[in-house]
Amino acid sequence: MDSWGLSALPLNIDLETKRVLKALPSAHAALAELKGIATTIPNQNILINTLGLQEAKDSSAIENIITTHDDLYKTELNFESFKSLQAKKVQNYISALKKGFELITKTGLLTNKSILQIQEVLEDNKAGFRKLPGAALKNVATGETIYTPPQEYEEIKRLMANLEKYINDSEIQDCDPLIKMAIIHFQFESIHPFYDGNGRTGRIINILYLILEKLQTLPILYLSNYIIKHKTDYYRYLQKVRDENSMEDWVLFMIKGVEETSRETIDLIIKIKELMLVYKHRLRDNYKFYSQDLLNNLFKHAYTRIEFVVNDLGVSRLTAANYLNKLADDKMLRKHKLGTGNYYVNEQLFDLLTKR
């Protein structure tokens, strides 16, 4: 059992070490490049949907909520004939992410009220902050308790109120926003304010904070895949802060994650743009029904259906079906049957999103 106690923010330790300051410029350069290239995609929902679904899958996988890409995209189709509990949980994540983005866009703040709303969508309940003691983080292999978060409801509320101020008031601590993001993530995970969904909520907070700080404009930079690849280090550096009161390795880990993930996301967006251009030329040169809205639909949904085209293009169901069936006949899409309905897969986009 640990004897370390969680302090309110700001922490009275040196955050801007030489190693940390040296790591920041390249991470900021990558973030700025990502922010710029995201604006070159004609419809922001293309990136929010495609990258958001991938993040939802990865972030949920960290918590052992496992689904296949196929099940995830089928669940997005909302067919009554297809139900996957795990995929629905992952869908809740993308809904929670979009909810958080909507809230901070409206208010310019990331408040506890917003965090509670995000977690409510994520877990599909209104349990709120933990009111009952007993929460403990255990070593999965040994069952040993490695960290005991605050147990009392009033203490959780106090620490979350302090965290809310730290997130939204830049005068509390004057340091680089990437350092603050790392501190915020550490603090939130250490408070562990919810019965369920702490990790996933914390990872949503990461990107929302970068948007608040105007380092990004869209929720498209996600660290979950980086955490999966370095899961042992993620938990080791978190615990090192508690065991040794040393924040440097944790902050460096998060800064490196931002840089690596930015570079990977830039590469993916470039490939999406290139594929969109190929589809645009093929559609425009060969089909009288080409429109930018149709192109956007085929890239906003790796799996699309007639109803999606009806809604996005404002055409009749018969017209939408004719469009999709013609594209399937010409091998631009692959048509599948699910129950009594059909869906259409942009296989090249699916491969880009899933074969990382």
C-alpha positions, 0 to 999 in steps of 0.5 A: 500500500502506498503512503504517497498523498495526492497534492492540489495543483500547482505542484511544488516541483521543477517541471521545466528541466533541461531535458523537458525544455529540449523536447518541446520545440520539435513537439510543437513543430509537429503539432503546428504542422498537423493543425495546418494540414487538417485545414486542407481537408474540405469537410472537418467531419471526415477527420473527426469521424475517421480518426475519432473512430480509430481513437475510440477503438484504441482508447477502449482497448487499453481498458480491455474493451476489445472490438474489431474494426468491422464490428465497429463500423457495422455498429455505426450503420445503426442496423437493427439486425446487428448488435455488438455490446463491445462495439456499442461501448466504443461508439459511446466513446466517439459520442463522448468525444464529440460531446466534449468538443461541442461543449468546449467550442461553445464555452471556451472552458473545460469545466467539471460539469463538462467532464461529468457530461463526457463521462455520462455519455461514455458510461451511459449512466449518471453515477457522477463522482465516486461517493463510496470508498473502495477504489484501488488500482491493482497490478493485474498480474499479482493482484497487489494494490499499487495505488489507492486514490482519494476515497472520500467524496468531499476530497474528490470534489475538492481535488476536481475543483482545484483541477478545474481551476488549473485547466482553465486559469493560465495564471495558476502556473505559467508553463508550456501547455504540453507540460500542463497537459501531462500534469492534468492527465496525471492529476486526473488519473490519480484522483480517479474520480469515477467508478468507471471510465477514468482512463478513457475520460482522461484521454478525451481531456488531453485533446480537448485541452490542446484545443483550448490552448489553440494548439489544435482546432479539431479533435484529431490528435489521440495518444491512445495508440502511442499508449498501447505501444508503450503501455508498460512505460505509461504505467511505470512513469505514472507510478514513478511520480507517486513513488519518487515524486519525480515528474520529469520522465512522465512529462517527457513521455507525454511530450514524445507521445504528442510528437510521434502521434502528430507525425503519424497523424500527418502521414495518415491525413496526407494519405487520406487526401491523396486517396480522396483526390483519386476518388474525386477524379474517377467520380468527376470523370465517369459519373454525371452524379458526382458532387463534393457532398458525395465524395465527402460521404464516402470518406466520412463513413468507411462503411456507408448506407443509403440513408447516409447518402439521403441525409448528406446529399438531400436526394431520394432513397431511390436516387441514393441507392442508384448512386451506391449500386453503380459505384459498387458495380464499378468496384469503387465500393464493395456492397454487402448485405446485413439482415434486410439492408445493404451497406457499402465499404470504401475498402481503400479508406478502410485499409488506410485506417486499420492497417497502421 
